[in-house]
Amino acid sequence: MTGTPRTAAVIGGGPAGLMAAEVLSAAGVRVTVYERMPSVARKLLIAGRGGLNLTHSEDFAAFAGRYGAAADWLRPVLEAFPPAALIAWAERLGQPTFVGSSGRVFPKAMKASPLLRAWLARLAGQGVVVRTRHDWRGWDEAGALAFDAPGGRVSVAPDVTVLALGGASWPKLGSNGAWTEMLRGRGVAVAPFEPANMGITIAWSDVFRERFAGQPLKNVGVMQVGETPGFLRIESVTRGDVIITGYGLEGTPIYALSAAARSLTNGCPQALVIDLRPDMTVARLAERVARAAPKQSLSNLLRKSLHLSPVEIGLLRETDVSTPREPDRLAGAIKAVALKVSGTQGLQRAISSAGGIMRDVVDKSLMLLAMPGVFVAGEMLDWEAPTGGYLLQASFATGVVAAQGALAWLDRQRPIDAR
């Protein structure tokens, strides 16, 4: 005999929440997704404007290592829903993928909207109900979930709950971290949120800022070092394009250093070293300088013989107005443009956030130990990753694992033969 359908509330309509809703509803659970904003997956849509980077094709061991301090505990979660599973999932939605030259994986449509439309249609077909403009306010005196909705206060008491409320970056898109105090009040340890994958602040001269803001430094090497003993030093060089902004620098090589930037002592000087020609040695550059016509002006030497772009020449002069002409010294200056970093951009401008619910307060199925029947997924958890597909992959995977844990918990509460 079949009993009353089991019910689940998923709070948060981002990738983690929608994935949890899909897994739960596919198993016959009656799912309602509650979203504070007027529509779901707003951050996903914004991320897809420049090409939706779903995941990465690199070796799984290297992939898992991208999660830094969280790699050990997050690896089983990623194994439960690895990149290959995410690619297969997208293709079942009618969104074939391809691998870019950097190893990143994108849908061929290069947009989030076709994938999201297909996904929401699938969820609707599985009976998932989406309630937007429902702002979660915690639990009421009776233990029910409480929401502020357009019609007033709403209370619901599902059999199981999945929280997927996001971190604290891009708050205007819905992830404002307002849930932290509600969970702390229930005995859940939450690490403070900090910006991740954010830009850095550099005090450009007015002339440089006005002329070059918005222009790229193409295929440069970036290394962050400390200027005094005891500073963290990163030996590896991150490669890629860097964007000059009015306040400093943005771009994938900059984002890759965000965790290291936060770990440096506040208020102490930091140096960022940019290699304008990472594919050339100092000796090779010096040889080119030596071959140049001796009467050639420095500007023509940099532009014609060394093929530096105007923004690269401007950056070189921004840091050393007396750019040396001697071959070895000039080559060394091009290979190591040192910039003084005065700070980092905050959560308002960060792509993602570090911090969140600590690992030791959830079990392996991502259920809160202090709150049986409440599972968490996505950026609510204390992990971070660089851009390149790692953020979305972990969000999807934690949604899958939280939903699988919720199904197992429901079965323990009501054995399958009693349904």
Buried (B, 14 or more C-beta within 10 A) or exposed (E): EEEEEBBBBBBBBBBBBBBBBBBBBBBBBBBBBBBBBEBBBBBBBBBBEEBBBBBBBBEBEEBBEBBBEBBEBBBEBBEBBBBEBBBEBBEEBEBEBEEEEBBBBBBEBBBBBBBBEBBBEBBEEBBBEBBBBBBBBEBEEEEBBBBBBEEEEBBBEBBBBBBBBBBBBBBEBBBBBBBBEBBEEEEBEBBEBBBBBBBBBBEBEEEBBEBBBEBBBEBBBBBBBBEEEEBBEBEEBBBBEBBBBEBBBBBBBBBBBBBBBBEBEEEEEBBBBBBBBBEBEBEEBBEBBBEBEEEBEBEEBBBEBBEBBEBBBBBBBBBEEEBBBEBBBBBBBBBBBEBEBEBBBEBEBBBBBBBBBEBEBBEEBBBBEEBEBBBBBBBBBBBBBBBBBBBBBBBBBBBBBBBBBBBEBBBEEEEEEEB
